[in-house]
């Protein structure tokens, strides 16, 4: 099988990357908990991508499969989500109960991040029509080569338990579980520096 062609996204790719991630997260327990109505998800998910991982575009650490079949947004060490934009988005788009629980989830997520400089993977996804073809693994290998080249750890939170085995195959280990109120369980995962 030929290795999929992985490209580094430019700012002009942001809309296409957000679109494939919206498709990928359309069945994700965390995304559907935040926005259970399909129209809500499609309306708000692109802004979520921008707030949660948008700094990856300016950091040159957004990767996508040629044709936008999948994408991964990585934040380099010392680059973080836009917490103010994220909070504002959730305040205007989520229910009161979801917002209350989500803010507590975000607080717990911060507690699991390693204290040493590390790469953070806030979002990775493959178009459901293209899943099962190794595209997620190809995206993961591409970025982890950079992490390994820098001798840095990698960190993520899986919002879908079905994806945990994929991450484990790439060297990530579950660090705990995050669940607050009505939220689904998230799995913080760490891959030590190599």
C-alpha positions as CSV (number, residue, x, y, z in Angstrom):
1,X,0.0,0.0,0.0
2,X,1.3,3.4,-1.0
3,X,1.9,5.9,1.9
4,X,-0.6,8.7,1.6
5,X,0.8,12.1,0.7
6,X,0.8,14.4,3.8
7,X,1.0,18.1,3.2
8,X,1.6,21.1,5.6
9,X,-1.4,23.4,5.5
10,X,-1.3,27.1,4.8
11,X,-3.8,29.6,6.1
12,X,-5.7,29.3,2.8
13,X,-6.3,25.6,3.7
14,X,-8.1,26.4,7.0
15,X,-11.7,26.2,5.7
16,X,-11.0,22.8,4.0
17,X,-9.2,21.4,7.1
18,X,-12.1,22.6,9.4
19,X,-14.6,20.9,7.0
20,X,-12.9,17.5,7.1
21,X,-12.6,17.8,10.9
22,X,-16.3,18.6,11.2
23,X,-17.1,15.5,9.2
24,X,-14.7,13.4,11.3
25,X,-16.1,14.7,14.6
26,X,-19.8,14.3,13.5
27,X,-19.9,11.0,15.5
28,X,-17.5,12.0,18.2
29,X,-19.0,11.7,21.7
30,X,-17.4,14.9,22.9
31,X,-18.4,17.0,19.9
32,X,-21.9,15.6,19.9
33,X,-22.3,16.2,23.6
34,X,-21.3,19.9,23.1
35,X,-23.5,20.3,20.0
36,X,-26.1,17.5,19.8
37,X,-28.0,19.1,17.0
38,X,-26.3,18.5,13.6
39,X,-26.8,22.1,12.5
40,X,-25.2,23.3,15.8
41,X,-22.2,21.1,15.1
42,X,-21.8,22.3,11.5
43,X,-22.3,25.9,12.5
44,X,-19.9,26.0,15.5
45,X,-17.2,23.4,14.8
46,X,-15.2,25.5,12.4
47,X,-14.9,28.3,15.1
48,X,-14.0,25.6,17.6
49,X,-11.2,24.4,15.3
50,X,-9.9,28.0,15.1
51,X,-10.1,28.7,18.8
52,X,-8.8,25.3,20.0
53,X,-6.1,24.7,17.5
54,X,-6.0,27.6,15.2
55,X,-2.5,28.6,16.3
56,X,-1.2,25.5,14.6
57,X,-1.8,27.2,11.2
58,X,0.5,30.1,12.1
59,X,3.0,27.6,13.6
60,X,3.2,25.4,10.4
61,X,2.0,22.4,12.3
62,X,-1.3,21.5,10.5
63,X,-1.0,18.5,8.3
64,X,-3.5,17.1,5.9
65,X,-3.9,14.2,3.6
66,X,-3.8,15.2,0.0
67,X,-7.4,15.9,-1.1
68,X,-8.4,16.8,2.5
69,X,-9.3,13.2,3.5
70,X,-8.0,13.8,7.0
71,X,-6.1,16.4,9.0
72,X,-4.2,16.8,12.2
73,X,-3.6,20.1,14.1
74,X,-0.6,20.0,16.4
75,X,0.5,22.8,18.8
76,X,4.2,23.1,19.3
77,X,5.7,23.5,22.7
78,X,4.7,26.8,24.3
79,X,1.8,27.4,21.8
80,X,-1.6,27.1,23.4
81,X,-5.3,27.2,22.4
82,X,-7.1,30.6,22.5
83,X,-8.8,30.1,25.8
84,X,-10.7,33.4,25.6
85,X,-12.1,32.6,22.1
86,X,-12.9,29.0,23.2
87,X,-14.8,30.2,26.3
88,X,-16.7,32.8,24.3
89,X,-17.7,30.3,21.7
90,X,-18.9,27.8,24.3
91,X,-20.8,30.5,26.2
92,X,-22.8,31.4,23.1
93,X,-23.3,27.9,21.6
94,X,-23.6,25.4,24.4
95,X,-26.4,24.8,26.9
96,X,-26.0,26.1,30.5
97,X,-25.5,22.6,31.9
98,X,-23.0,21.6,29.1
99,X,-21.1,24.8,29.6
100,X,-20.8,24.3,33.3
101,X,-19.5,20.8,32.8
102,X,-17.3,21.7,29.9
103,X,-15.5,24.4,31.8
104,X,-14.7,21.8,34.5
105,X,-13.6,19.4,31.8
106,X,-11.2,22.0,30.4
107,X,-9.8,22.7,33.9
108,X,-9.1,19.0,34.4
109,X,-7.5,18.7,30.9
110,X,-5.0,21.4,31.8
111,X,-4.0,19.4,34.9
112,X,-2.9,16.4,32.8
113,X,-0.6,18.3,30.4
114,X,3.0,17.6,31.0
115,X,5.0,20.3,32.7
116,X,8.0,20.0,30.3
117,X,7.8,21.4,26.8
118,X,5.7,19.0,24.6
119,X,3.7,18.8,21.4
120,X,0.0,18.8,21.8
121,X,-2.5,17.3,19.4
122,X,-5.9,19.0,20.1
123,X,-7.5,17.7,16.9
124,X,-7.0,14.8,14.4
125,X,-9.7,13.3,12.2
126,X,-10.4,11.5,9.0
127,X,-13.5,11.8,6.7
128,X,-15.7,8.9,7.7
129,X,-15.9,8.0,4.0
130,X,-12.1,7.5,4.0
131,X,-11.7,5.8,7.4
132,X,-10.0,2.4,7.7
133,X,-7.4,3.2,5.0
134,X,-4.5,4.1,7.4
135,X,-4.8,7.9,6.9
136,X,-5.0,8.6,10.6
137,X,-1.9,6.5,11.2
138,X,-0.1,8.3,8.3
139,X,-0.9,11.7,9.8
140,X,0.3,10.5,13.2
141,X,3.6,9.1,11.9
142,X,4.3,12.3,10.0
143,X,3.9,14.5,13.1
144,X,5.5,12.1,15.5
145,X,8.7,12.1,13.4
146,X,8.9,15.8,14.1
147,X,8.4,15.2,17.8
148,X,11.0,12.5,17.9
149,X,13.4,14.7,15.9
150,X,13.1,17.3,18.6
151,X,13.2,14.8,21.4
152,X,9.9,16.1,22.7
153,X,6.9,14.3,24.3
154,X,3.5,14.3,22.6
155,X,0.2,14.7,24.4
156,X,-3.5,14.4,23.4
157,X,-6.9,13.8,24.9
158,X,-9.1,11.3,23.1
159,X,-12.7,12.2,23.2
160,X,-13.6,8.9,21.6
161,X,-12.7,5.6,23.3
162,X,-12.7,3.8,19.9
163,X,-9.6,5.9,19.0
164,X,-7.5,4.9,22.1
165,X,-6.1,1.8,20.5
166,X,-4.9,3.8,17.5
167,X,-3.0,6.2,19.8
168,X,-1.6,3.3,21.8
169,X,-0.2,1.7,18.6
170,X,1.7,5.0,18.2
171,X,3.2,4.9,21.7
172,X,0.7,6.9,23.7
173,X,-0.3,5.7,27.1
174,X,-3.5,6.6,28.9
175,X,-2.8,8.9,31.9
176,X,-6.3,8.9,33.5
177,X,-9.9,9.7,32.7
178,X,-11.8,12.9,32.7
179,X,-15.5,13.0,33.2
180,X,-17.7,15.7,34.7
181,X,-21.5,15.8,35.1
182,X,-23.0,14.9,31.8
183,X,-19.8,14.8,29.8
184,X,-18.5,11.7,28.0
185,X,-15.2,10.4,29.2
186,X,-12.0,11.8,27.8
187,X,-8.7,10.0,27.9
188,X,-5.5,12.1,28.4
189,X,-2.7,10.3,26.7
190,X,1.1,10.9,26.7
191,X,3.8,9.6,24.4
192,X,7.2,10.1,26.0
193,X,10.1,11.8,24.2
194,X,12.1,9.4,22.0
